Structure formats: structure tokens, C-alpha cells
Amino acid sequence: MRTLLKHRSGIKSILVGIISLFTVFAHSQIDHKQLRENMIKEQLLARDISDPATLKAMRIVPRHEFVPQDIQPYAYADNALPIGMEQTISQPYIVAYMTQVLKLKDQDRVLEVGTGSGYQAAILGQIVDSVYTIEIIEALAFTAKNRLSALGYNNIEVKTGDGYLGWPEKGPFDAIMVTAGAEEVPEPLLKQLKEGGRMIIPVGPHKGIRQLLLISKKSGKIKTKEVMAVRFVPLTRTNN
């Protein structure tokens, strides 16, 4: 009986090993480039994403490198995905939309609040001169910094901190993107926005629907436009 149990245990171990190898093999056979092309065609072009710079960035950046390994096969799906610590990577369309509406130029300096896995920062880094991105969760900031460095994004600087306060030492910024939901527009971010600059930020009650606001500064005056209803994880503070 002991021999039989041991034999069965050995077979089980072999099967687990075979399944693990099959999973690794299956992941290695995924054509990520084709999945990105499908994503662009079906999720972006089929909607309202037409900015050439945004489409080029979405085509280049390997989204699967910015999600946990076990969900990499779903990296190009039309939805947000968990990245750990109760945070998410936004749906591809939202990433592209928020990038497009900022009307970025190649010489721009951009502030991102809410680094997460670093995917949105990588998209921005493909388009603009420099990106400064802030993440309040130290472990996420550390991982994103290493990931971005390993992938060759040397025009992106990551720091751990309270994104509500912005990064005044690096400002003012041509554009600011906030990728976490705030209950109000942070005044420090408005002050760090250049004349003629634009900000995109989700604003509204936590645990509810927020409005994606497009904010512009002209002649010192702030103009705000609601562009889309969205859901985002909350923008947290260091004193919370």
C-alpha cells in the first residue's frame, strides 16, 4: 500500500511538472506582437483613437511585461487587470484615450501621478522628452523603476511619494496625467501645470463613478471639461 501511494505521488509530481512545462511553453508561443495589432485594430481604431503618436506607442510597448506572469496571456484583453496590492493596470482603450487627449509633443515634460506597474509611463515615454512619475506604494514604485530601466526607458524617472502634491522640483509640466481617482482636483497639480498645459484626471466620490476631466490652463485661467465616466482606484495620501 505504501509503495502504491508512493507510486501515485510520483505520477502526480510528474503530471504537475508536465503541466507546468506546458504552461511555460504555451506562454512562450504567444504572439504578443499580433495581439498588440489586434488590440489596436479592435479596441482603439474601432473606437476613436486616431492620434499617430499614441497608436505607435501602443504598438511598441509590450503590455504583457507590465502585468504579473500568470495573467500575461490576458494582457491585451479589453479590460483592466490586477497588478497586486489592490491596484490595476487600466484597460488599453483608457490608456490610449488619456494619452491622446493630452495632445503631446515630442519635447514635452510630463508628470504622471500613479505609476502602478509603469505601463502608462512607458506609453508616455515613447512620445515625449521626459516623464516624471509618482507612486505612493513603495513596492510598486521599486518594481516599476526596475522594470522600466530593464526595458530601456531612460527618459522616465520614478519616485515614491504623495502624488497629490506633485513634483514641484521637476515642474512646471506641459502635461499632467493622474491615473488614480481623486475626490477633487489637487491644487498643487494645477500650480505645476505650464501656461498652455493640459491635465487629465478622474474626479468623483470613492467607490463610485467618476468623471474624467480634461483641464487646460490659458492666460492663468483654468478651463475644465467632462469627457467620460470612468472607474479608477482611489488616489491615496500619505496621511491617510
Secondary structure by P-SEA (a helix, b strand, c coil): caaaaaaaaaaaaaaaaaaaaaaaaaaaacaaaaaaaaaaaccccccccccaaaaaaaacccccccccccccccccccbbbbcccccccccaaaaaaaaaaacccccbbbbbcccccaaaaaaaaacccbbbbbbccaaaaaaaaaaaaaaccccbbbbbccccccccccccccbbbbcbbbccccaaaaaaccccbbbbbbbccccbbbbbbbbbbcccbbbbbbcccccccccccccc
